[in-house]
Amino acid sequence: MKYEEFQRQIGKAGLTLTSFAQLVCMNRVSISNMSRKGDVPSHLAVIAALLAEMAEHGIDFRPVLAGIDIEPKKPRGGAAKGRFGGTRQIDLFGPKAGDERKAVARLAGT
């Protein structure tokens, strides 16, 4: 589903992107960022379409969703609490050419 159609379905359900994000326990910015790709993941498209249809038929979907224990998505990335940019990761491919000399020079204090 295209992002514009997704927004239309959300509006048809009587929701804003912020309220939709809260209903499905997602970050509003994550949903807004989908506009850059142009497409919405199919599971969110299905939810939006069903909510729109339920609203059109006068069915209140809020109590149904409130009764489901939706676990919030875990944030991605390497950020660590209290540390800008997260924690350093190990180098999986070993040192680059010339790195050994730099490391030896650092240890020698030159």
N, C-alpha and C positions, 0 to 999 in steps of 0.2 A: 504494500500500500504506500502510495506517495504521501509525503509529509503533509501536504495541503489537504488531502482527503482525510488524513488522520485528524487534523485540526477541525475539519468540518464535522466529523463524527463526534469528537469530544464536545464541540459546541452544541450539536444536536442532542447530546445527552444532558445538556444544561450544565456543563462543567467548564472550568478553565484548565489550562495546562497544569497550574499549581495544584488545583483540587484533584485532578486526575492523578498526579504524581503522589499526592498524599494518600489517595485511596489504594494505590498499588504499592505503597511503601518504597517509592523511588525518589531519587533526587530530581527536582524540577529542571536543573541545569542539564542533567543527563538526557532528559527528554527533549529539551530545546536544542541540544547539540545534534540531534538526529536531523535537524533541518539542513545541516551542511551536507549530509550524505544524500538527502532527498528522499530516502526510503525509511520506513519504520519496520523494526523487526516484526515478524508475523504474529508472535504471541501478543504483542501490544496492539496490533491491528485487529486481531480477533476480539480482544477485550473491548476496544473502542467501539467496534461495530455492534457487539452485543449490548453494550451499555446504551448506545444510541437507539437500538431497536426496542429495548426495554422501556426507555423513557418515552419513546413514541407511542407505545401501547399503555402508558400510564402505570408501569410497574416500577416501584421504588427499589432501586438496586442497592442503595446505601446500607440498609440493614443486613442484606445478604453478604456484602463485602465486609461489613463490620464484624460479622460472626466468624470470619475466616482468620486464623492466626497466620498472617503473612509475615514471613521473616524478611526484614530489610536486606537489600543487597549489600554485600561487603564492598567497601571502596577499593578500587584498584590502584596500583602504583606503589612506589617505594617509600612514601612519606612515613616518617616515624613521629610519634607525638613529641613535641618540644624540639624538633630538629628539622630545620629547613632543608628540603631536598632529600629527606630520608636518610637511610644508612647506605654506606658504600657497599657495592657488590663486589664479589671476588671476580677476578679475571679468568674466564673459562678457557681462554686460548693461550695463556702464558704470556710472557713479556714480549714486547715488540722489539725489532732490531734496534739496538742502541740503548735500550732501557737498562741493560746490565751495567753499562759504563756510567750512566747517570746515577744509578743506585750506589755504585761503588764510590763515585765522586761525592755523593751526599754523605755516605758513611765516613769517608775520609775527611769531611769538613771542607772540601774545596769547592 
